């Protein structure tokens, strides 16, 4: 598998507050990677840099051979943690809106997934629950035929009973050979599908390894996470 994302000596600050400090790693294509860390660890800033939403940083970031910009954005489907839908939009409006933006968007598939997720086509976003909004945004992302999917807390707003359904939808709608980078606090729910993990704490890369190697002693990723972020790494 070839390298799909490369980050070298990445540092990002907001004024005097440094949120990422000399972070370096590379990711192979075709994997499902967990981006793990407590709140305030720098995960969202890293994601926004990878997706080209933040560009005032030092260091080097390469996405599929390109610096973050128009070319890399066309390869990346991004699910933000916060809702971005306009309040006036219905589910159908949102599908049509994204279809106008991305040539790789499968509108027919998206309309079918609205029914699969039991989302009313004509309901406005402002009247949807947080879980419904997140399901709709997930549909808009996973119906793109992208090379890389970057998902920031994709199951954060749904109840436990719906998490397996959401995860299954992600896996089934992922194009063959694509890469998924998923930030989550719900490690127990997803660790079974992860090929590898990255752990970030206080803006520093603390661990990067395959799940097979990490769990060969019998520990779960969730247990390892708790060990890494105990005592000195409390937030």
mmCIF file of the C-alpha atoms, coordinates in Angstrom:
data_MODEL
# 
_entry.id   MODEL 
# 
loop_
_atom_site.group_PDB 
_atom_site.id 
_atom_site.type_symbol 
_atom_site.label_atom_id 
_atom_site.label_alt_id 
_atom_site.label_comp_id 
_atom_site.label_asym_id 
_atom_site.label_entity_id 
_atom_site.label_seq_id 
_atom_site.pdbx_PDB_ins_code 
_atom_site.Cartn_x 
_atom_site.Cartn_y 
_atom_site.Cartn_z 
_atom_site.occupancy 
_atom_site.B_iso_or_equiv 
_atom_site.pdbx_formal_charge 
_atom_site.auth_seq_id 
_atom_site.auth_comp_id 
_atom_site.auth_asym_id 
_atom_site.auth_atom_id 
_atom_site.pdbx_PDB_model_num 
ATOM 1   C CA . UNK A 1 1   ? 0.000   0.000  0.000  1.00 0.00 ? 1   UNK A CA 1 
ATOM 2   C CA . UNK A 1 2   ? 1.276   3.436  -0.909 1.00 0.00 ? 2   UNK A CA 1 
ATOM 3   C CA . UNK A 1 3   ? 1.476   6.451  1.381  1.00 0.00 ? 3   UNK A CA 1 
ATOM 4   C CA . UNK A 1 4   ? -1.681  8.572  1.176  1.00 0.00 ? 4   UNK A CA 1 
ATOM 5   C CA . UNK A 1 5   ? -1.050  11.200 3.888  1.00 0.00 ? 5   UNK A CA 1 
ATOM 6   C CA . UNK A 1 6   ? 2.305   12.536 5.038  1.00 0.00 ? 6   UNK A CA 1 
ATOM 7   C CA . UNK A 1 7   ? 2.781   15.023 7.886  1.00 0.00 ? 7   UNK A CA 1 
ATOM 8   C CA . UNK A 1 8   ? 6.236   16.336 8.776  1.00 0.00 ? 8   UNK A CA 1 
ATOM 9   C CA . UNK A 1 9   ? 7.143   18.621 11.699 1.00 0.00 ? 9   UNK A CA 1 
ATOM 10  C CA . UNK A 1 10  ? 3.640   20.097 11.811 1.00 0.00 ? 10  UNK A CA 1 
ATOM 11  C CA . UNK A 1 11  ? 3.159   22.906 14.333 1.00 0.00 ? 11  UNK A CA 1 
ATOM 12  C CA . UNK A 1 12  ? 0.046   25.030 14.787 1.00 0.00 ? 12  UNK A CA 1 
ATOM 13  C CA . UNK A 1 13  ? -0.592  27.807 17.302 1.00 0.00 ? 13  UNK A CA 1 
ATOM 14  C CA . UNK A 1 14  ? -3.489  30.097 18.117 1.00 0.00 ? 14  UNK A CA 1 
ATOM 15  C CA . UNK A 1 15  ? -1.689  33.163 19.382 1.00 0.00 ? 15  UNK A CA 1 
ATOM 16  C CA . UNK A 1 16  ? 0.592   31.985 22.192 1.00 0.00 ? 16  UNK A CA 1 
ATOM 17  C CA . UNK A 1 17  ? -1.286  28.686 22.582 1.00 0.00 ? 17  UNK A CA 1 
ATOM 18  C CA . UNK A 1 18  ? 0.371   25.834 20.698 1.00 0.00 ? 18  UNK A CA 1 
ATOM 19  C CA . UNK A 1 19  ? -2.160  23.137 19.768 1.00 0.00 ? 19  UNK A CA 1 
ATOM 20  C CA . UNK A 1 20  ? 0.132   20.967 17.606 1.00 0.00 ? 20  UNK A CA 1 
ATOM 21  C CA . UNK A 1 21  ? 3.839   20.651 18.284 1.00 0.00 ? 21  UNK A CA 1 
ATOM 22  C CA . UNK A 1 22  ? 6.249   19.119 15.760 1.00 0.00 ? 22  UNK A CA 1 
ATOM 23  C CA . UNK A 1 23  ? 3.874   16.320 14.742 1.00 0.00 ? 23  UNK A CA 1 
ATOM 24  C CA . UNK A 1 24  ? 5.111   13.842 12.123 1.00 0.00 ? 24  UNK A CA 1 
ATOM 25  C CA . UNK A 1 25  ? 3.471   10.686 10.768 1.00 0.00 ? 25  UNK A CA 1 
ATOM 26  C CA . UNK A 1 26  ? 2.503   8.981  7.534  1.00 0.00 ? 26  UNK A CA 1 
ATOM 27  C CA . UNK A 1 27  ? -0.560  6.910  6.659  1.00 0.00 ? 27  UNK A CA 1 
ATOM 28  C CA . UNK A 1 28  ? -0.846  4.135  4.105  1.00 0.00 ? 28  UNK A CA 1 
ATOM 29  C CA . UNK A 1 29  ? -3.788  4.124  1.734  1.00 0.00 ? 29  UNK A CA 1 
ATOM 30  C CA . UNK A 1 30  ? -6.666  1.682  1.973  1.00 0.00 ? 30  UNK A CA 1 
ATOM 31  C CA . UNK A 1 31  ? -6.794  1.607  5.763  1.00 0.00 ? 31  UNK A CA 1 
ATOM 32  C CA . UNK A 1 32  ? -9.267  2.567  8.455  1.00 0.00 ? 32  UNK A CA 1 
ATOM 33  C CA . UNK A 1 33  ? -7.344  4.656  10.974 1.00 0.00 ? 33  UNK A CA 1 
ATOM 34  C CA . UNK A 1 34  ? -8.514  5.829  14.371 1.00 0.00 ? 34  UNK A CA 1 
ATOM 35  C CA . UNK A 1 35  ? -7.435  9.318  15.445 1.00 0.00 ? 35  UNK A CA 1 
ATOM 36  C CA . UNK A 1 36  ? -7.650  9.151  19.229 1.00 0.00 ? 36  UNK A CA 1 
ATOM 37  C CA . UNK A 1 37  ? -7.097  11.676 22.004 1.00 0.00 ? 37  UNK A CA 1 
ATOM 38  C CA . UNK A 1 38  ? -8.920  13.591 24.755 1.00 0.00 ? 38  UNK A CA 1 
ATOM 39  C CA . UNK A 1 39  ? -10.731 16.870 24.202 1.00 0.00 ? 39  UNK A CA 1 
ATOM 40  C CA . UNK A 1 40  ? -8.239  19.645 23.563 1.00 0.00 ? 40  UNK A CA 1 
ATOM 41  C CA . UNK A 1 41  ? -5.545  17.291 22.314 1.00 0.00 ? 41  UNK A CA 1 
ATOM 42  C CA . UNK A 1 42  ? -5.320  18.895 18.838 1.00 0.00 ? 42  UNK A CA 1 
ATOM 43  C CA . UNK A 1 43  ? -7.350  16.365 16.837 1.00 0.00 ? 43  UNK A CA 1 
ATOM 44  C CA . UNK A 1 44  ? -9.781  18.822 15.273 1.00 0.00 ? 44  UNK A CA 1 
ATOM 45  C CA . UNK A 1 45  ? -7.023  21.295 14.375 1.00 0.00 ? 45  UNK A CA 1 
ATOM 46  C CA . UNK A 1 46  ? -5.132  18.460 12.698 1.00 0.00 ? 46  UNK A CA 1 
ATOM 47  C CA . UNK A 1 47  ? -8.243  17.435 10.779 1.00 0.00 ? 47  UNK A CA 1 
ATOM 48  C CA . UNK A 1 48  ? -8.876  20.999 9.608  1.00 0.00 ? 48  UNK A CA 1 
ATOM 49  C CA . UNK A 1 49  ? -5.290  21.212 8.358  1.00 0.00 ? 49  UNK A CA 1 
ATOM 50  C CA . UNK A 1 50  ? -5.613  17.917 6.486  1.00 0.00 ? 50  UNK A CA 1 
ATOM 51  C CA . UNK A 1 51  ? -8.846  19.091 4.872  1.00 0.00 ? 51  UNK A CA 1 
ATOM 52  C CA . UNK A 1 52  ? -7.385  22.466 3.888  1.00 0.00 ? 52  UNK A CA 1 
ATOM 53  C CA . UNK A 1 53  ? -9.550  24.544 6.228  1.00 0.00 ? 53  UNK A CA 1 
ATOM 54  C CA . UNK A 1 54  ? -6.533  25.792 8.189  1.00 0.00 ? 54  UNK A CA 1 
ATOM 55  C CA . UNK A 1 55  ? -3.410  26.861 6.314  1.00 0.00 ? 55  UNK A CA 1 
ATOM 56  C CA . UNK A 1 56  ? -1.478  29.038 8.772  1.00 0.00 ? 56  UNK A CA 1 
ATOM 57  C CA . UNK A 1 57  ? 0.840   26.387 10.184 1.00 0.00 ? 57  UNK A CA 1 
ATOM 58  C CA . UNK A 1 58  ? 4.482   25.420 9.926  1.00 0.00 ? 58  UNK A CA 1 
ATOM 59  C CA . UNK A 1 59  ? 5.737   22.099 8.632  1.00 0.00 ? 59  UNK A CA 1 
ATOM 60  C CA . UNK A 1 60  ? 4.729   20.007 5.649  1.00 0.00 ? 60  UNK A CA 1 
ATOM 61  C CA . UNK A 1 61  ? 1.433   18.290 4.870  1.00 0.00 ? 61  UNK A CA 1 
ATOM 62  C CA . UNK A 1 62  ? 1.012   16.150 1.748  1.00 0.00 ? 62  UNK A CA 1 
ATOM 63  C CA . UNK A 1 63  ? -2.339  14.625 0.738  1.00 0.00 ? 63  UNK A CA 1 
ATOM 64  C CA . UNK A 1 64  ? -2.084  12.025 -2.046 1.00 0.00 ? 64  UNK A CA 1 
ATOM 65  C CA . UNK A 1 65  ? 1.006   13.793 -3.391 1.00 0.00 ? 65  UNK A CA 1 
ATOM 66  C CA . UNK A 1 66  ? -0.449  17.304 -3.114 1.00 0.00 ? 66  UNK A CA 1 
ATOM 67  C CA . UNK A 1 67  ? -0.280  20.168 -0.660 1.00 0.00 ? 67  UNK A CA 1 
ATOM 68  C CA . UNK A 1 68  ? -3.681  20.951 0.895  1.00 0.00 ? 68  UNK A CA 1 
ATOM 69  C CA . UNK A 1 69  ? -5.657  22.935 -1.666 1.00 0.00 ? 69  UNK A CA 1 
ATOM 70  C CA . UNK A 1 70  ? -8.202  22.547 -4.467 1.00 0.00 ? 70  UNK A CA 1 
ATOM 71  C CA . UNK A 1 71  ? -6.718  19.275 -5.765 1.00 0.00 ? 71  UNK A CA 1 
ATOM 72  C CA . UNK A 1 72  ? -6.540  17.595 -2.370 1.00 0.00 ? 72  UNK A CA 1 
ATOM 73  C CA . UNK A 1 73  ? -10.012 18.849 -1.436 1.00 0.00 ? 73  UNK A CA 1 
ATOM 74  C CA . UNK A 1 74  ? -11.437 17.095 -4.487 1.00 0.00 ? 74  UNK A CA 1 
ATOM 75  C CA . UNK A 1 75  ? -10.013 13.816 -3.140 1.00 0.00 ? 75  UNK A CA 1 
ATOM 76  C CA . UNK A 1 76  ? -11.190 14.224 0.452  1.00 0.00 ? 76  UNK A CA 1 
ATOM 77  C CA . UNK A 1 77  ? -14.715 13.844 1.846  1.00 0.00 ? 77  UNK A CA 1 
ATOM 78  C CA . UNK A 1 78  ? -14.958 15.554 5.234  1.00 0.00 ? 78  UNK A CA 1 
ATOM 79  C CA . UNK A 1 79  ? -17.513 15.106 7.983  1.00 0.00 ? 79  UNK A CA 1 
ATOM 80  C CA . UNK A 1 80  ? -17.135 17.883 10.585 1.00 0.00 ? 80  UNK A CA 1 
ATOM 81  C CA . UNK A 1 81  ? -18.111 17.394 14.209 1.00 0.00 ? 81  UNK A CA 1 
ATOM 82  C CA . UNK A 1 82  ? -20.502 20.354 14.178 1.00 0.00 ? 82  UNK A CA 1 
ATOM 83  C CA . UNK A 1 83  ? -23.604 20.702 12.045 1.00 0.00 ? 83  UNK A CA 1 
ATOM 84  C CA . UNK A 1 84  ? -23.096 22.901 8.974  1.00 0.00 ? 84  UNK A CA 1 
ATOM 85  C CA . UNK A 1 85  ? -26.489 22.547 7.289  1.00 0.00 ? 85  UNK A CA 1 
ATOM 86  C CA . UNK A 1 86  ? -28.452 25.729 6.636  1.00 0.00 ? 86  UNK A CA 1 
ATOM 87  C CA . UNK A 1 87  ? -31.609 25.827 8.760  1.00 0.00 ? 87  UNK A CA 1 
ATOM 88  C CA . UNK A 1 88  ? -33.862 26.239 5.724  1.00 0.00 ? 88  UNK A CA 1 
ATOM 89  C CA . UNK A 1 89  ? -32.557 23.150 3.947  1.00 0.00 ? 89  UNK A CA 1 
ATOM 90  C CA . UNK A 1 90  ? -34.611 19.997 3.719  1.00 0.00 ? 90  UNK A CA 1 
ATOM 91  C CA . UNK A 1 91  ? -32.870 16.647 3.342  1.00 0.00 ? 91  UNK A CA 1 
ATOM 92  C CA . UNK A 1 92  ? -33.563 16.762 -0.406 1.00 0.00 ? 92  UNK A CA 1 
ATOM 93  C CA . UNK A 1 93  ? -32.200 20.329 -0.582 1.00 0.00 ? 93  UNK A CA 1 
ATOM 94  C CA . UNK A 1 94  ? -28.978 19.206 1.093  1.00 0.00 ? 94  UNK A CA 1 
ATOM 95  C CA . UNK A 1 95  ? -28.545 16.308 -1.341 1.00 0.00 ? 95  UNK A CA 1 
ATOM 96  C CA . UNK A 1 96  ? -29.115 18.590 -4.347 1.00 0.00 ? 96  UNK A CA 1 
ATOM 97  C CA . UNK A 1 97  ? -26.730 21.194 -2.910 1.00 0.00 ? 97  UNK A CA 1 
ATOM 98  C CA . UNK A 1 98  ? -23.853 18.718 -2.499 1.00 0.00 ? 98  UNK A CA 1 
ATOM 99  C CA . UNK A 1 99  ? -24.581 17.168 -5.906 1.00 0.00 ? 99  UNK A CA 1 
ATOM 100 C CA . UNK A 1 100 ? -23.971 20.583 -7.491 1.00 0.00 ? 100 UNK A CA 1 
ATOM 101 C CA . UNK A 1 101 ? -20.579 20.860 -5.780 1.00 0.00 ? 101 UNK A CA 1 
ATOM 102 C CA . UNK A 1 102 ? -19.019 17.437 -6.331 1.00 0.00 ? 102 UNK A CA 1 
ATOM 103 C CA . UNK A 1 103 ? -18.838 15.488 -9.566 1.00 0.00 ? 103 UNK A CA 1 
ATOM 104 C CA . UNK A 1 104 ? -18.149 12.297 -7.598 1.00 0.00 ? 104 UNK A CA 1 
ATOM 105 C CA . UNK A 1 105 ? -21.398 12.544 -5.596 1.00 0.00 ? 105 UNK A CA 1 
ATOM 106 C CA . UNK A 1 106 ? -23.970 9.769  -6.177 1.00 0.00 ? 106 UNK A CA 1 
ATOM 107 C CA . UNK A 1 107 ? -27.312 11.545 -5.858 1.00 0.00 ? 107 UNK A CA 1 
ATOM 108 C CA . UNK A 1 108 ? -29.443 8.453  -6.453 1.00 0.00 ? 108 UNK A CA 1 
ATOM 109 C CA . UNK A 1 109 ? -27.571 6.556  -3.757 1.00 0.00 ? 109 UNK A CA 1 
ATOM 110 C CA . UNK A 1 110 ? -28.016 9.478  -1.348 1.00 0.00 ? 110 UNK A CA 1 
ATOM 111 C CA . UNK A 1 111 ? -31.771 9.584  -1.921 1.00 0.00 ? 111 UNK A CA 1 
ATOM 112 C CA . UNK A 1 112 ? -31.973 5.838  -1.236 1.00 0.00 ? 112 UNK A CA 1 
ATOM 113 C CA . UNK A 1 113 ? -29.930 6.242  1.935  1.00 0.00 ? 113 UNK A CA 1 
ATOM 114 C CA . UNK A 1 114 ? -32.333 8.880  3.230  1.00 0.00 ? 114 UNK A CA 1 
ATOM 115 C CA . UNK A 1 115 ? -34.963 6.136  3.233  1.00 0.00 ? 115 UNK A CA 1 
ATOM 116 C CA . UNK A 1 116 ? -32.553 3.610  4.739  1.00 0.00 ? 116 UNK A CA 1 
ATOM 117 C CA . UNK A 1 117 ? -31.782 6.038  7.571  1.00 0.00 ? 117 UNK A CA 1 
ATOM 118 C CA . UNK A 1 118 ? -35.512 6.841  7.894  1.00 0.00 ? 118 UNK A CA 1 
ATOM 119 C CA . UNK A 1 119 ? -34.974 10.556 7.293  1.00 0.00 ? 119 UNK A CA 1 
ATOM 120 C CA . UNK A 1 120 ? -37.950 12.519 5.900  1.00 0.00 ? 120 UNK A CA 1 
ATOM 121 C CA . UNK A 1 121 ? -37.048 14.028 2.541  1.00 0.00 ? 121 UNK A CA 1 
ATOM 122 C CA . UNK A 1 122 ? -38.949 17.289 3.123  1.00 0.00 ? 122 UNK A CA 1 
ATOM 123 C CA . UNK A 1 123 ? -38.099 17.941 6.778  1.00 0.00 ? 123 UNK A CA 1 
ATOM 124 C CA . UNK A 1 124 ? -36.056 21.095 7.369  1.00 0.00 ? 124 UNK A CA 1 
ATOM 125 C CA . UNK A 1 125 ? -32.703 20.788 9.105  1.00 0.00 ? 125 UNK A CA 1 
ATOM 126 C CA . UNK A 1 126 ? -33.733 23.237 11.851 1.00 0.00 ? 126 UNK A CA 1 
ATOM 127 C CA . UNK A 1 127 ? -36.474 20.837 12.994 1.00 0.00 ? 127 UNK A CA 1 
ATOM 128 C CA . UNK A 1 128 ? -34.265 17.725 12.927 1.00 0.00 ? 128 UNK A CA 1 
ATOM 129 C CA . UNK A 1 129 ? -32.728 16.245 16.042 1.00 0.00 ? 129 UNK A CA 1 
ATOM 130 C CA . UNK A 1 130 ? -28.943 16.345 16.386 1.00 0.00 ? 130 UNK A CA 1 
ATOM 131 C CA . UNK A 1 131 ? -28.837 12.646 15.564 1.00 0.00 ? 131 UNK A CA 1 
ATOM 132 C CA . UNK A 1 132 ? -30.897 13.159 12.399 1.00 0.00 ? 132 UNK A CA 1 
ATOM 133 C CA . UNK A 1 133 ? -28.651 16.017 11.295 1.00 0.00 ? 133 UNK A CA 1 
ATOM 134 C CA . UNK A 1 134 ? -25.559 13.887 11.820 1.00 0.00 ? 134 UNK A CA 1 
ATOM 135 C CA . UNK A 1 135 ? -27.079 11.006 9.854  1.00 0.00 ? 135 UNK A CA 1 
ATOM 136 C CA . UNK A 1 136 ? -27.879 13.375 6.989  1.00 0.00 ? 136 UNK A CA 1 
ATOM 137 C CA . UNK A 1 137 ? -24.355 14.802 6.980  1.00 0.00 ? 137 UNK A CA 1 
ATOM 138 C CA . UNK A 1 138 ? -22.922 11.280 7.016  1.00 0.00 ? 138 UNK A CA 1 
ATOM 139 C CA . UNK A 1 139 ? -24.997 10.434 3.939  1.00 0.00 ? 139 UNK A CA 1 
ATOM 140 C CA . UNK A 1 140 ? -23.688 13.538 2.148  1.00 0.00 ? 140 UNK A CA 1 
ATOM 141 C CA . UNK A 1 141 ? -20.110 12.435 2.865  1.00 0.00 ? 141 UNK A CA 1 
ATOM 142 C CA . UNK A 1 142 ? -20.349 8.693  2.218  1.00 0.00 ? 142 UNK A CA 1 
ATOM 143 C CA . UNK A 1 143 ? -22.172 9.156  -1.105 1.00 0.00 ? 143 UNK A CA 1 
ATOM 144 C CA . UNK A 1 144 ? -19.065 10.749 -2.556 1.00 0.00 ? 144 UNK A CA 1 
ATOM 145 C CA . UNK A 1 145 ? -16.630 8.509  -4.395 1.00 0.00 ? 145 UNK A CA 1 
ATOM 146 C CA . UNK A 1 146 ? -13.608 9.958  -2.595 1.00 0.00 ? 146 UNK A CA 1 
ATOM 147 C CA . UNK A 1 147 ? -10.109 8.619  -2.032 1.00 0.00 ? 147 UNK A CA 1 
ATOM 148 C CA . UNK A 1 148 ? -9.989  9.757  1.594  1.00 0.00 ? 148 UNK A CA 1 
ATOM 149 C CA . UNK A 1 149 ? -12.790 10.104 4.150  1.00 0.00 ? 149 UNK A CA 1 
ATOM 150 C CA . UNK A 1 150 ? -12.023 12.214 7.226  1.00 0.00 ? 150 UNK A CA 1 
ATOM 151 C CA . UNK A 1 151 ? -14.736 11.802 9.838  1.00 0.00 ? 151 UNK A CA 1 
ATOM 152 C CA . UNK A 1 152 ? -14.770 13.893 13.022 1.00 0.00 ? 152 UNK A CA 1 
ATOM 153 C CA . UNK A 1 153 ? -16.885 12.100 15.677 1.00 0.00 ? 153 UNK A CA 1 
ATOM 154 C CA . UNK A 1 154 ? -19.279 10.479 13.162 1.00 0.00 ? 154 UNK A CA 1 
ATOM 155 C CA . UNK A 1 155 ? -21.285 8.727  15.901 1.00 0.00 ? 155 UNK A CA 1 
ATOM 156 C CA . UNK A 1 156 ? -21.117 11.378 18.602 1.00 0.00 ? 156 UNK A CA 1 
ATOM 157 C CA . UNK A 1 157 ? -24.751 12.457 18.388 1.00 0.00 ? 157 UNK A CA 1 
ATOM 158 C CA . UNK A 1 158 ? -26.512 9.107  18.016 1.00 0.00 ? 158 UNK A CA 1 
ATOM 159 C CA . UNK A 1 159 ? -27.761 6.739  20.679 1.00 0.00 ? 159 UNK A CA 1 
ATOM 160 C CA . UNK A 1 160 ? -25.871 3.483  21.373 1.00 0.00 ? 160 UNK A CA 1 
ATOM 161 C CA . UNK A 1 161 ? -28.427 1.404  19.485 1.00 0.00 ? 161 UNK A CA 1 
ATOM 162 C CA . UNK A 1 162 ? -27.766 3.397  16.298 1.00 0.00 ? 162 UNK A CA 1 
ATOM 163 C CA . UNK A 1 163 ? -23.973 3.280  16.437 1.00 0.00 ? 163 UNK A CA 1 
ATOM 164 C CA . UNK A 1 164 ? -23.621 -0.179 14.905 1.00 0.00 ? 164 UNK A CA 1 
ATOM 165 C CA . UNK A 1 165 ? -25.976 0.877  12.116 1.00 0.00 ? 165 UNK A CA 1 
ATOM 166 C CA . UNK A 1 166 ? -23.952 4.050  11.448 1.00 0.00 ? 166 UNK A CA 1 
ATOM 167 C CA . UNK A 1 167 ? -20.640 2.168  11.464 1.00 0.00 ? 167 UNK A CA 1 
ATOM 168 C CA . UNK A 1 168 ? -22.046 -0.473 9.126  1.00 0.00 ? 168 UNK A CA 1 
ATOM 169 C CA . UNK A 1 169 ? -23.229 2.272  6.766  1.00 0.00 ? 169 UNK A CA 1 
ATOM 170 C CA . UNK A 1 170 ? -19.732 3.776  6.719  1.00 0.00 ? 170 UNK A CA 1 
ATOM 171 C CA . UNK A 1 171 ? -18.089 0.445  5.945  1.00 0.00 ? 171 UNK A CA 1 
ATOM 172 C CA . UNK A 1 172 ? -20.592 -0.633 3.289  1.00 0.00 ? 172 UNK A CA 1 
ATOM 173 C CA . UNK A 1 173 ? -20.497 2.696  1.451  1.00 0.00 ? 173 UNK A CA 1 
ATOM 174 C CA . UNK A 1 174 ? -16.733 3.099  1.504  1.00 0.00 ? 174 UNK A CA 1 
ATOM 175 C CA . UNK A 1 175 ? -15.291 2.699  -2.014 1.00 0.00 ? 175 UNK A CA 1 
ATOM 176 C CA . UNK A 1 176 ? -12.821 -0.151 -2.387 1.00 0.00 ? 176 UNK A CA 1 
ATOM 177 C CA . UNK A 1 177 ? -9.265  0.996  -1.678 1.00 0.00 ? 177 UNK A CA 1 
ATOM 178 C CA . UNK A 1 178 ? -10.300 4.250  -0.011 1.00 0.00 ? 178 UNK A CA 1 
ATOM 179 C CA . UNK A 1 179 ? -8.867  5.486  3.277  1.00 0.00 ? 179 UNK A CA 1 
ATOM 180 C CA . UNK A 1 180 ? -10.862 6.454  6.366  1.00 0.00 ? 180 UNK A CA 1 
ATOM 181 C CA . UNK A 1 181 ? -9.408  8.612  9.131  1.00 0.00 ? 181 UNK A CA 1 
ATOM 182 C CA . UNK A 1 182 ? -11.906 8.653  11.988 1.00 0.00 ? 182 UNK A CA 1 
ATOM 183 C CA . UNK A 1 183 ? -11.685 10.784 15.113 1.00 0.00 ? 183 UNK A CA 1 
ATOM 184 C CA . UNK A 1 184 ? -13.774 9.387  17.965 1.00 0.00 ? 184 UNK A CA 1 
ATOM 185 C CA . UNK A 1 185 ? -14.198 9.079  21.711 1.00 0.00 ? 185 UNK A CA 1 
ATOM 186 C CA . UNK A 1 186 ? -16.228 5.885  21.242 1.00 0.00 ? 186 UNK A CA 1 
ATOM 187 C CA . UNK A 1 187 ? -13.205 3.620  20.964 1.00 0.00 ? 187 UNK A CA 1 
ATOM 188 C CA . UNK A 1 188 ? -14.989 0.497  22.176 1.00 0.00 ? 188 UNK A CA 1 
ATOM 189 C CA . UNK A 1 189 ? -17.566 0.825  19.378 1.00 0.00 ? 189 UNK A CA 1 
ATOM 190 C CA . UNK A 1 190 ? -15.074 1.044  16.517 1.00 0.00 ? 190 UNK A CA 1 
ATOM 191 C CA . UNK A 1 191 ? -11.841 -0.641 17.563 1.00 0.00 ? 191 UNK A CA 1 
ATOM 192 C CA . UNK A 1 192 ? -12.865 -3.890 15.871 1.00 0.00 ? 192 UNK A CA 1 
ATOM 193 C CA . UNK A 1 193 ? -12.746 -2.273 12.419 1.00 0.00 ? 193 UNK A CA 1 
ATOM 194 C CA . UNK A 1 194 ? -9.567  -0.201 12.831 1.00 0.00 ? 194 UNK A CA 1 
ATOM 195 C CA . UNK A 1 195 ? -6.431  -1.218 10.945 1.00 0.00 ? 195 UNK A CA 1 
ATOM 196 C CA . UNK A 1 196 ? -4.246  1.232  12.836 1.00 0.00 ? 196 UNK A CA 1 
ATOM 197 C CA . UNK A 1 197 ? -4.413  4.090  15.319 1.00 0.00 ? 197 UNK A CA 1 
ATOM 198 C CA . UNK A 1 198 ? -2.834  7.462  16.029 1.00 0.00 ? 198 UNK A CA 1 
ATOM 199 C CA . UNK A 1 199 ? -2.943  8.876  19.542 1.00 0.00 ? 199 UNK A CA 1 
ATOM 200 C CA . UNK A 1 200 ? -2.449  12.586 20.145 1.00 0.00 ? 200 UNK A CA 1 
ATOM 201 C CA . UNK A 1 201 ? -2.162  14.311 23.508 1.00 0.00 ? 201 UNK A CA 1 
ATOM 202 C CA . UNK A 1 202 ? -1.448  17.963 24.242 1.00 0.00 ? 202 UNK A CA 1 
ATOM 203 C CA . UNK A 1 203 ? -0.616  18.527 20.606 1.00 0.00 ? 203 UNK A CA 1 
ATOM 204 C CA . UNK A 1 204 ? 1.999   15.785 20.406 1.00 0.00 ? 204 UNK A CA 1 
ATOM 205 C CA . UNK A 1 205 ? 1.999   12.432 18.672 1.00 0.00 ? 205 UNK A CA 1 
ATOM 206 C CA . UNK A 1 206 ? 2.108   9.857  21.470 1.00 0.00 ? 206 UNK A CA 1 
ATOM 207 C CA . UNK A 1 207 ? 1.563   6.626  19.577 1.00 0.00 ? 207 UNK A CA 1 
ATOM 208 C CA . UNK A 1 208 ? 1.114   5.246  16.076 1.00 0.00 ? 208 UNK A CA 1 
ATOM 209 C CA . UNK A 1 209 ? 0.803   1.532  15.435 1.00 0.00 ? 209 UNK A CA 1 
ATOM 210 C CA . UNK A 1 210 ? -1.332  -1.188 13.876 1.00 0.00 ? 210 UNK A CA 1 
ATOM 211 C CA . UNK A 1 211 ? -4.183  -2.540 15.959 1.00 0.00 ? 211 UNK A CA 1 
ATOM 212 C CA . UNK A 1 212 ? -2.924  -6.075 15.349 1.00 0.00 ? 212 UNK A CA 1 
ATOM 213 C CA . UNK A 1 213 ? 0.419   -5.260 16.963 1.00 0.00 ? 213 UNK A CA 1 
ATOM 214 C CA . UNK A 1 214 ? -1.094  -3.288 19.838 1.00 0.00 ? 214 UNK A CA 1 
ATOM 215 C CA . UNK A 1 215 ? -3.611  -5.968 20.784 1.00 0.00 ? 215 UNK A CA 1 
ATOM 216 C CA . UNK A 1 216 ? -1.397  -9.051 20.432 1.00 0.00 ? 216 UNK A CA 1 
ATOM 217 C CA . UNK A 1 217 ? -0.856  -9.037 24.228 1.00 0.00 ? 217 UNK A CA 1 
ATOM 218 C CA . UNK A 1 218 ? -4.603  -9.322 24.785 1.00 0.00 ? 218 UNK A CA 1 
ATOM 219 C CA . UNK A 1 219 ? -5.271  -5.679 25.673 1.00 0.00 ? 219 UNK A CA 1 
ATOM 220 C CA . UNK A 1 220 ? -7.972  -3.748 23.852 1.00 0.00 ? 220 UNK A CA 1 
ATOM 221 C CA . UNK A 1 221 ? -7.359  -0.402 22.173 1.00 0.00 ? 221 UNK A CA 1 
ATOM 222 C CA . UNK A 1 222 ? -9.674  1.154  24.747 1.00 0.00 ? 222 UNK A CA 1 
ATOM 223 C CA . UNK A 1 223 ? -7.538  -0.229 27.585 1.00 0.00 ? 223 UNK A CA 1 
ATOM 224 C CA . UNK A 1 224 ? -4.353  0.999  25.913 1.00 0.00 ? 224 UNK A CA 1 
ATOM 225 C CA . UNK A 1 225 ? -5.901  4.432  25.419 1.00 0.00 ? 225 UNK A CA 1 
ATOM 226 C CA . UNK A 1 226 ? -6.715  4.679  29.135 1.00 0.00 ? 226 UNK A CA 1 
ATOM 227 C CA . UNK A 1 227 ? -3.149  3.693  30.028 1.00 0.00 ? 227 UNK A CA 1 
ATOM 228 C CA . UNK A 1 228 ? -1.600  6.269  27.683 1.00 0.00 ? 228 UNK A CA 1 
ATOM 229 C CA . UNK A 1 229 ? -3.766  9.104  28.961 1.00 0.00 ? 229 UNK A CA 1 
ATOM 230 C CA . UNK A 1 230 ? -3.649  8.310  32.664 1.00 0.00 ? 230 UNK A CA 1 
ATOM 231 C CA . UNK A 1 231 ? -1.594  10.184 35.306 1.00 0.00 ? 231 UNK A CA 1 
ATOM 232 C CA . UNK A 1 232 ? 0.777   12.574 33.489 1.00 0.00 ? 232 UNK A CA 1 
ATOM 233 C CA . UNK A 1 233 ? -1.587  12.968 30.521 1.00 0.00 ? 233 UNK A CA 1 
ATOM 234 C CA . UNK A 1 234 ? -4.711  13.871 32.437 1.00 0.00 ? 234 UNK A CA 1 
ATOM 235 C CA . UNK A 1 235 ? -6.625  16.823 30.975 1.00 0.00 ? 235 UNK A CA 1 
# 
